């Protein structure tokens, strides 16, 4: 998400540059210094742009309010650009409210990607652990819905799905790209099976994003390296529980999950023995 501090510090470059916020909103910064708010969306299977005025005339907070206004129109099946052409005041621009017969009518394009994903997740939840479901829900809300959530699921094609992955990649979340692609594929397979879409585009974009670079973290093998780690543990300023777990770790050599599940009844303080259950 953009910040006011970031926007105030922008300097023009030799080419127009896009600074993205959320849900399709971005600031187009031109070489002459002009800054224009744009909103990118899809309607009727086509990608469209809507101007939301300029910055700083319209500050960041107001631009987000205008974006939310036009997103509400889109959720009702109304094309904001056509509504503006018809004379309605849309996103802070336009003459005013027009009569209902002039306003573009909602389209019947089927359920959105968000609606289908929520339906799929509800059915999926009964077969998976709660933590897994919440992880997937987080990926949907953070990475997928802002880009294609309001798009009719039947219109989600390879370029649209790739747009989601490139946004994740641009955020420096290379290891998350594959996981997000898997979630999109699961939703789209559900849509195809339900007769709501004709094609799952995720196999078409498998090679469109380069794999993330694997960063190995080798185990320390010298007294100096181990000492540095132990000194860092001693200097930890986390909670008492975290500090205790970090200091116990090098003494008992178990996995973090096993250490977190340690219970008082498993400990014999007199003999200084911890007996975790076999499970």
C-alpha positions in Angstrom: 0.0 0.0 0.0 1.1 3.5 -0.7 1.8 6.0 2.0 1.6 9.8 2.1 5.3 10.0 2.9 6.2 7.9 -0.2 4.0 10.0 -2.5 5.5 13.3 -1.3 9.0 11.9 -2.0 8.3 10.9 -5.6 10.7 12.3 -8.2 9.8 12.2 -12.0 11.9 9.9 -14.2 12.5 9.6 -18.0 9.4 7.3 -18.4 6.0 7.2 -16.8 6.0 5.1 -13.7 3.1 3.3 -11.9 2.9 3.3 -8.1 0.3 0.7 -7.1 -1.9 0.8 -4.0 -4.7 -1.8 -3.6 -7.8 -3.1 -5.4 -6.6 -1.7 -8.8 -5.8 1.8 -7.6 -2.4 3.3 -8.7 -0.7 6.6 -9.3 0.7 7.3 -12.7 3.7 9.6 -12.4 4.7 11.2 -15.7 8.1 12.6 -16.7 6.7 16.2 -16.6 5.9 15.7 -12.9 2.1 15.2 -13.3 0.6 12.6 -11.1 -2.8 11.0 -12.0 -4.9 8.6 -10.0 -6.0 5.6 -12.1 -8.2 2.7 -11.4 -7.7 -0.5 -13.4 -10.7 -3.0 -13.5 -12.3 -5.5 -15.8 -15.8 -5.5 -17.1 -17.3 -7.7 -19.8 -14.1 -9.6 -20.0 -12.1 -6.5 -21.0 -9.6 -4.5 -19.0 -10.5 -0.9 -18.5 -9.0 2.3 -16.9 -10.8 5.0 -15.0 -9.3 8.4 -14.1 -9.9 9.5 -10.5 -8.3 13.0 -10.9 -4.8 14.1 -10.0 -2.5 14.2 -7.0 -2.1 16.2 -4.7 -5.5 17.8 -5.6 -6.9 14.5 -4.5 -4.9 13.1 -1.6 -4.3 9.4 -1.0 -7.2 9.0 1.5 -9.7 10.7 -0.9 -8.4 8.6 -3.9 -9.2 5.4 -1.9 -12.7 6.6 -1.1 -13.3 7.3 -4.8 -11.9 3.8 -5.6 -14.3 2.2 -3.1 -17.2 4.2 -4.7 -16.5 2.9 -8.2 -15.9 -0.7 -6.9 -19.3 -0.6 -5.3 -20.8 0.3 -8.7 -18.8 -2.6 -10.3 -20.1 -5.0 -7.6 -23.6 -4.1 -8.8 -22.8 -5.1 -12.3 -22.5 -1.5 -13.5 -19.6 -0.3 -15.7 -18.3 2.8 -13.9 -16.8 4.2 -17.2 -20.2 3.9 -19.0 -22.0 5.4 -16.0 -19.7 8.4 -16.2 -20.3 8.7 -20.0 -24.0 8.6 -19.3 -23.6 11.7 -17.1 -23.4 10.2 -13.6 -20.8 11.6 -11.1 -18.5 8.6 -10.7 -15.3 8.7 -8.7 -15.7 12.4 -8.0 -15.9 13.2 -11.7 -19.0 13.9 -13.7 -22.0 16.1 -14.0 -24.2 14.4 -11.3 -26.9 11.8 -10.8 -28.8 10.9 -14.0 -32.2 9.3 -14.4 -32.4 5.5 -14.0 -33.2 5.0 -17.7 -29.9 6.6 -18.7 -27.8 4.7 -16.1 -26.2 1.6 -17.5 -28.0 -1.5 -16.3 -26.3 -4.3 -14.4 -25.0 -7.1 -16.4 -25.6 -10.8 -15.8 -22.1 -12.1 -16.1 -22.3 -14.8 -13.4 -20.7 -15.0 -10.0 -17.4 -13.2 -9.3 -14.1 -14.9 -8.5 -14.6 -13.8 -4.9 -18.0 -15.4 -4.6 -16.9 -18.7 -6.1 -13.7 -18.8 -4.0 -15.7 -18.3 -0.8 -18.1 -21.1 -1.8 -15.2 -23.4 -2.6 -13.4 -22.5 0.7 -16.6 -23.2 2.7 -16.8 -26.7 1.2 -13.1 -27.2 1.5 -13.0 -26.2 5.2 -14.7 -29.4 6.4 -11.8 -31.5 5.0 -8.8 -29.5 6.3 -7.4 -28.2 9.5 -8.5 -24.8 10.6 -5.0 -23.4 10.4 -4.8 -24.5 6.7 -8.1 -22.9 5.9 -7.1 -19.6 7.5 -3.8 -19.6 5.6 -5.6 -20.0 2.3 -8.2 -17.4 3.3 -5.3 -15.0 4.0 -3.8 -15.6 0.5 -7.2 -15.0 -1.1 -7.8 -11.7 0.8 -4.2 -10.4 0.5 -3.1 -11.4 -3.0 -6.0 -12.6 -5.1 -9.2 -10.6 -4.2 -7.5 -7.2 -4.7 -6.7 -8.1 -8.4 -9.4 -10.4 -9.7 -11.9 -10.7 -6.8 -14.5 -8.6 -8.5 -14.0 -10.1 -11.9 -16.6 -12.6 -13.2 -15.0 -16.0 -12.6 -15.8 -17.0 -16.2 -13.5 -14.1 -17.4 -10.4 -15.2 -15.3 -7.9 -16.0 -18.1 -4.2 -16.6 -18.1 -3.3 -12.8 -18.3 -5.6 -12.1 -15.3 -4.1 -14.9 -13.2 -0.6 -13.9 -14.2 -1.3 -10.3 -13.1 -2.0 -11.7 -9.6 1.4 -13.6 -9.5 3.4 -10.6 -10.8 1.9 -8.4 -8.1 3.1 -11.0 -5.5 6.5 -11.2 -7.2 6.8 -7.4 -7.2 6.2 -7.4 -3.5 9.3 -9.5 -3.0 7.4 -12.6 -2.0 9.0 -15.0 -4.5 8.3 -18.1 -2.3 4.6 -17.2 -2.1 4.0 -17.0 -5.9 3.7 -20.8 -6.3 1.3 -21.1 -3.3 -0.9 -18.3 -4.7 -1.0 -20.0 -8.1 -2.1 -23.3 -6.5 -5.0 -21.5 -4.7 -6.1 -19.9 -8.0 -6.0 -23.2 -9.7 -8.1 -24.9 -6.9 -10.7 -22.2 -7.2 -10.8 -22.3 -11.0 -11.0 -26.1 -11.1 -14.0 -25.8 -8.7 -15.5 -23.2 -11.0 -15.0 -25.4 -14.1 -16.5 -28.4 -12.3 -19.5 -26.3 -11.2 -20.2 -25.1 -14.8 -19.2 -21.5 -13.9 -16.1 -21.3 -16.1 -14.8 -23.1 -19.1 -11.1 -23.2 -18.5 -8.6 -23.2 -15.6 -5.8 -20.9 -16.8 -3.1 -21.7 -14.2 -1.4 -24.5 -16.2 -0.8 -21.9 -18.9 1.2 -19.7 -16.6 3.4 -22.2 -14.8 6.5 -21.0 -16.7 5.6 -17.3 -16.9 7.2 -16.5 -13.5 10.8 -17.6 -12.8 11.2 -19.8 -9.7 12.3 -18.0 -6.5 15.9 -18.3 -5.6 16.5 -20.8 -2.9 18.3 -19.4 0.1 20.0 -22.1 2.1 20.7 -21.7 5.8 23.4 -24.1 6.7 23.8 -25.3 10.2 26.6 -23.7 12.3 29.6 -26.0 12.5 32.2 -24.0 14.4 32.4 -22.9 18.1 32.5 -19.3 16.9 29.3 -19.6 14.9 27.5 -21.5 17.7 28.7 -18.9 20.2 27.3 -16.0 18.1 23.9 -17.7 18.1 23.9 -18.3 21.8 24.8 -14.7 22.5 22.0 -13.6 20.2 19.6 -15.8 22.2 20.7 -14.3 25.5 20.2 -10.9 24.1 16.6 -11.6 22.9 14.1 -9.0 24.1 11.0 -11.0 23.3 8.4 -12.2 25.8 9.4 -14.5 28.7 7.8 -17.5 26.9 9.9 -16.9 23.7 13.1 -16.3 25.7 12.6 -19.5 27.6 11.9 -21.5 24.4 15.0 -20.1 22.7 17.2 -21.0 25.7 15.8 -24.5 26.0 16.1 -25.2 22.3 19.9 -25.8 22.2 19.7 -28.0 25.4 17.0 -30.4 24.3 17.3 -30.5 20.5 13.7 -31.0 19.5 11.6 -29.4 16.8 10.1 -26.0 17.6 6.5 -27.4 17.5 7.4 -30.1 20.0 9.0 -27.5 22.3 5.9 -25.3 22.1 3.7 -28.1 23.3 5.8 -28.8 26.4 3.5 -29.2 29.5 4.4 -28.9 33.2 3.2 -32.5 33.9 5.8 -33.8 31.5 8.7 -32.4 33.6 10.5 -34.0 36.6 12.2 -31.0 38.2 14.0 -33.1 40.8 15.8 -35.2 38.2 15.8 -32.4 35.6 14.1 -34.7 33.0 11.5 -33.8 30.4 9.5 -36.8 29.1 7.4 -35.7 26.1 4.7 -38.2 25.0 5.5 -40.4 22.0 2.8 -38.6 19.9 
